[in-house]
Amino acid sequence: MFTARGTQIIGIASGKGGVGKTTISANLAVTLASRGKKVILFDADLGLANAQLALGCKAPYNFSHVLSGQKTLKEIIVDGPAGVQLVPGASGIQHLASLNRTEVAGIIHSFSEIEEDLDYFIVDLAAGLSDSVMSFLSACQHRLIVLKNEPSSIADAYATIKVMIQDHSLQNIHLLPNAVLTHSEGEHLCKSVNSVIKNFLGSQVDHLHPISADEMVLRSLKSSQPLITFAPTSKATRDFSILADQIEELEHDTTLTGGLQFFVERLAAAQATES
C-alpha cells in the first residue's frame, strides 16, 4: 500500500513541441532510479508518444489498449533502464491527444489499480494547452515547464503558465531551461520569464538547474539509450545529476494520504470541474 511519505507526482510539460521535454522526462527518471528510487514514467504525450524510444524500451502494448479495455495498466507496463517502469503512450493514435471525459475517467480507474510503494511518478505530458494536459497538471504536486531560449518557446511557456495560474490556480511551477549554451544563459532566461510573470500575473515561479546543449543528447537518442548511460561523463549528464538533486529536495506535502491515490483523486476532481 502507499507509504506515509507518499509518492512525488511530477508533471513535465511545455508550451510547444520540440524543446526536449521527453528527453528530460526519461533521463530524469533514469537518474532517480539509478539512485535506488522506485520510479514510474507515464508517457502521457498521447498521440505522439516516444518515451519508449528515449529509454530504449520495446512495448508490445500501450495505453490505447487500456482505454479500449483490452489490457489492464499493470499488463502494459514495461521495465526500462536502471529499474524505471514505463507506462507506454499510444504513438500515432491521434484522437488520444485530446481525450474526452470518458477516456480520462478510464485513465483514473486504471491508475487506481497501482498500489505499490513508489518514490516518483513522472508524467510526460503533451505540449500545449488542451483540457487533458491541464487535468493532468492539476493532478500533479510539482509542475516542470521545459523551454528553450527561443522567442516562440518563451512565449508558449508563458502562455502555459498564465493558464495554469489564472484559470486553474496552480502552484509549485518550476521553469526548466533546456539546451542552453551556459548555465548563466539559463539563469537569465528564467529571470526574464519571471519578470514578465510578475508584471502581468502578479506572481512568480521557481526555476531548476538548466540542461546544457550537448551533442551527446542527440547521439543517445539515435542510439535509443538514456543519456546518462550512453555518455555518463557528458555535460548534460552532470546537469541531470544536479537536477535530480533538486527534485529530491522538493517539498513533500505530508498531508497527502498517498501518492497515486492523490493523483487519481486530483485527476477526478479536475475532470469534475471541467464538466
C-alpha positions in Angstrom: 0.0 0.0 0.0 1.0 3.7 -0.1 3.7 5.0 2.2 3.1 7.8 4.7 5.6 9.9 2.8 3.7 9.3 -0.4 4.8 9.4 -4.0 6.1 12.6 -5.5 4.0 13.3 -8.6 5.8 15.4 -11.1 4.3 16.7 -14.3 6.7 17.7 -17.1 5.1 19.9 -19.8 6.0 22.6 -22.4 4.2 25.3 -24.3 5.4 23.9 -27.6 6.9 20.7 -29.0 10.5 20.2 -29.9 12.0 21.6 -26.7 13.3 18.2 -25.4 10.6 17.6 -22.8 10.5 13.8 -23.3 14.3 13.6 -23.2 14.3 15.4 -19.9 11.5 13.2 -18.5 13.2 10.0 -19.5 16.7 11.0 -18.3 15.4 12.4 -15.0 13.5 9.2 -14.4 16.6 7.1 -15.1 18.8 9.3 -12.9 16.5 9.0 -10.0 16.1 5.2 -10.5 19.8 4.8 -10.6 19.9 6.1 -7.1 17.7 3.3 -5.8 14.4 5.2 -6.1 11.3 3.5 -7.3 10.1 5.4 -10.4 7.3 5.1 -12.9 7.3 7.2 -16.0 3.9 7.7 -17.6 4.1 8.7 -21.2 1.0 10.9 -21.3 2.1 12.6 -24.5 -0.7 10.6 -26.0 -0.8 10.7 -29.8 2.9 11.4 -30.1 4.4 9.0 -27.6 8.1 8.5 -27.8 9.4 8.0 -24.2 10.0 4.3 -25.0 12.4 5.4 -27.7 14.3 7.7 -25.3 14.6 4.8 -22.8 15.3 2.1 -25.4 12.3 0.0 -24.4 10.1 -2.2 -26.5 6.5 -2.0 -25.6 4.2 -4.6 -27.2 1.1 -2.8 -25.8 0.4 0.8 -25.0 -2.1 3.0 -23.3 -4.7 2.7 -26.1 -5.1 -1.0 -25.0 -6.0 0.2 -21.5 -8.6 2.7 -22.7 -10.1 0.1 -25.0 -10.4 -2.4 -22.1 -8.1 -5.0 -23.8 -5.4 -4.7 -21.2 -5.0 -3.5 -17.6 -2.4 -0.9 -16.7 -0.2 -3.4 -15.0 -0.2 -5.6 -18.1 1.2 -2.8 -20.4 4.0 -1.6 -18.0 7.5 -2.4 -19.2 10.8 -2.4 -17.4 13.4 0.2 -18.5 17.0 1.1 -17.7 18.0 1.3 -14.0 14.7 -0.2 -13.0 12.5 2.6 -14.3 9.0 1.3 -15.1 7.3 2.8 -18.2 3.6 3.2 -18.9 3.8 3.5 -22.7 1.8 6.1 -24.6 -0.1 5.5 -27.8 2.0 6.8 -30.6 0.2 7.7 -33.8 -3.3 7.4 -32.4 -4.3 11.0 -32.9 -7.6 11.0 -31.0 -5.8 10.2 -27.8 -4.0 13.6 -28.0 -7.3 15.2 -26.9 -9.0 12.9 -24.5 -12.7 13.2 -23.8 -14.2 12.9 -20.3 -15.0 9.2 -20.7 -11.4 8.4 -21.7 -9.9 10.4 -18.8 -12.3 8.6 -16.5 -10.8 5.4 -17.8 -7.4 6.7 -17.0 -8.5 7.5 -13.5 -9.8 4.0 -13.0 -6.7 2.3 -14.4 -4.3 4.1 -12.2 -6.3 3.2 -9.1 -5.0 -0.4 -9.7 -1.4 0.5 -8.8 -0.9 0.2 -5.1 2.9 -0.4 -4.8 5.2 1.9 -3.0 6.7 4.5 -5.4 9.1 7.3 -4.8 8.4 9.2 -8.0 5.6 9.1 -10.6 6.7 11.3 -13.5 4.1 12.3 -16.1 5.5 13.3 -19.5 2.7 15.5 -20.9 1.8 16.6 -24.4 2.8 20.1 -25.5 0.1 22.8 -25.5 -2.9 23.8 -23.5 -5.5 21.0 -24.1 -8.0 20.2 -21.3 -6.4 16.8 -20.8 -3.0 18.4 -20.3 -4.4 20.8 -17.7 -6.3 18.0 -16.0 -3.0 16.0 -15.6 -1.1 19.1 -14.4 -3.8 19.8 -11.8 -3.3 16.3 -10.5 0.5 16.6 -10.0 2.2 18.0 -7.0 5.0 19.8 -8.9 4.9 21.1 -12.5 8.0 21.5 -14.6 7.8 23.7 -17.7 10.5 23.0 -20.2 11.6 25.8 -22.5 14.4 26.8 -24.8 15.9 30.3 -25.2 13.9 30.9 -28.4 11.1 33.5 -28.8 8.4 31.0 -29.7 9.3 28.7 -26.8 9.4 31.5 -24.3 6.1 32.9 -25.5 4.4 29.5 -25.3 5.9 28.7 -21.9 4.5 32.0 -20.6 1.1 31.3 -22.1 1.0 27.8 -20.4 2.0 29.3 -17.1 -0.7 32.0 -17.5 -3.4 29.4 -17.9 -2.1 27.3 -15.1 -2.1 30.3 -12.7 -5.1 32.3 -13.8 -7.5 29.6 -14.9 -6.5 26.7 -12.6 -4.9 28.4 -9.6 -1.9 26.0 -9.8 1.3 26.5 -7.7 4.6 24.6 -7.4 5.5 25.6 -11.0 9.2 25.3 -12.0 10.9 26.6 -15.1 13.4 24.2 -16.6 15.6 25.7 -19.4 16.9 23.1 -21.9 19.8 23.2 -24.4 21.4 26.3 -23.1 25.0 27.2 -24.0 25.9 28.2 -20.5 24.2 27.9 -17.1 24.2 31.7 -16.8 22.1 31.8 -20.0 19.6 29.5 -18.3 19.5 31.7 -15.2 19.0 34.8 -17.3 16.2 33.1 -19.3 14.4 32.2 -16.1 14.8 35.7 -14.6 13.4 37.3 -17.8 10.3 35.0 -17.9 9.7 35.5 -14.2 9.9 39.3 -14.7 7.0 39.0 -17.3 5.1 36.7 -15.0 5.4 39.2 -12.1 4.5 42.2 -14.2 1.4 40.7 -15.8 0.2 37.9 -13.5 1.4 39.3 -10.1 3.0 36.0 -9.4 6.4 34.2 -9.6 7.5 30.7 -10.3 10.6 28.8 -9.3 13.3 27.6 -11.6 15.5 24.5 -11.7 19.0 23.7 -12.9 19.3 24.1 -16.7 20.3 21.3 -19.0 23.3 22.2 -21.3 23.2 21.9 -25.1 25.2 18.7 -25.7 25.7 16.8 -28.9 25.7 13.6 -26.8 21.9 14.1 -26.2 21.2 13.6 -29.9 23.6 10.7 -30.2 22.0 9.0 -27.2 18.5 9.4 -28.8 19.8 8.0 -32.1 21.2 5.0 -30.1 17.9 4.6 -28.2 19.7 4.9 -24.9 19.3 7.2 -21.9 22.0 9.9 -22.0 23.3 9.1 -18.5 24.2 5.5 -19.6 25.3 6.4 -23.1 27.6 9.3 -22.1 27.9 9.2 -18.2 30.6 12.0 -18.2 28.9 14.4 -20.6 27.9 17.9 -19.6 24.2 17.2 -19.8 24.6 14.1 -17.7 26.2 16.2 -14.9 23.3 18.6 -15.3 20.7 15.8 -14.9 22.5 14.7 -11.7 22.2 18.2 -10.3 18.5 18.4 -11.4 17.8 15.1 -9.7 19.4 16.5 -6.5 16.9 19.4 -6.7 14.0 17.1 -7.4 14.8 15.1 -4.3 14.8 18.3 -2.3 11.4 19.5 -3.5 8.9 19.8 -0.7 6.8 16.8 0.1 3.2 17.5 1.2 3.0 15.4 4.3 -0.8 16.0 4.5 -1.4 13.7 1.5 -3.0 10.4 2.1 -0.8 8.7 -0.6 0.9 9.1 -3.9 -1.1 7.7 -6.7 -4.2 7.8 -4.7 -3.7 11.6 -4.6 -3.1 11.7 -8.3 -6.3 9.8 -9.0 -8.4 11.9 -6.7 -7.0 15.1 -8.1 -7.4 13.9 -11.7 -11.1 13.1 -10.9 -11.6 16.5 -9.3 -10.1 18.3 -12.3 -12.4 16.4 -14.6 -15.4 17.2 -12.4 -14.5 20.9 -12.5 -14.3 20.9 -16.3 -17.7 19.1 -16.5 
